[in-house]
């Protein structure tokens, strides 16, 4: 099931073409989460419980929190966004002179 969802995501054929504003992305927003949920339901309960227990033992305080990593990735994105904006502004400025 998960392979079908991945194939749908990568396929150039959509139920509703993405070129239609807003509505074109609704099929992706609906079909993909439903496919992933169905794939998760198809996993036997014993296997799911086993892996959830293994994950819980790795993080006894709950969900993992990697704030440093989040900050590093955010900083990289901000710097790259700033560079792209700077380059676009420079190109526009040079084109006008």
N, C-alpha and C positions, 0 to 999 in steps of 0.2 A: 504494500500500500504506500509506504513511504517513497519507494522508487517511482511510483506513478505520480505522486505529488511533485517530486523533483523533476520528473519528465515534463509535467505540466508547466512548472515554473520556467524551465529552460526552453520550452517549445515556442516557436514563433506563432503558433496558432492559438488563439484565445476564443473563449465563448463569445465575448464581446470585445471588439477591437479596441486597443488602447488609444487609438487616435480619437475616439469619441470622448470629449472632455468629461471628467468626473465619473461618468457611468462606465467608461472603459476600464477603470481600475477596480470597480466594485466586484467583478468576478474574481479578481485576484485576492481581494480583501476577504471574500467569503469562502471561496473554494480552498485556498491554501490552509487557513486555520482549521476548517472542517476536515480536510484530509489528514492533517497532523493529529487532530483529536481522534479520528477514526483509527489511525495507525497505532496510537497509544492505547486505545481500547482493545486492539487485537493482540497486544502483548499479554501473555498469561499472567494472572495475578501473582503467582508464586515468584516468577522471575522479576516482576515489577517490585514486589515487596523486598526481595533479596537485594536488589540494586539500590532501592531507597534506603535500606538499612546500612548498606556499605557507604552510601553518600553521607548519611547522617553521622556515621562514626568518624568520617574525615573532618566534619565541621560540627563538633558537639554544641557550639553556641548558636547554631542556626545556620542561616545562609552565609556564605563567604562574603567578606567585605574587603575589597581591594581598592581602598581610596587612593593610595599612592599611584597605582596603575591607572586609575581613572583620571587622576590629575595630570599624569604624564601624557596620556593619549589626548586629553582635552587641550593641553598646552600645545602639542604638536599640531592638532587641527587648527587651533587659533593662529599659530604662526604661519602655517601653510595658507590659510584663508587670507591672512594679511598680506602675504607675498603675492598671491593671485590678484587681490584687489589693487595692490601697488602696481603690479605689472600692467593691469588693464588701464589704470589711470595714466600711467606713463605712455602707453601706446596711444591713447586718445589725445593726450597732450601733444605728443610728437606729430600726430596726424593733423592736428589743427595748426601747427606752425609751419 
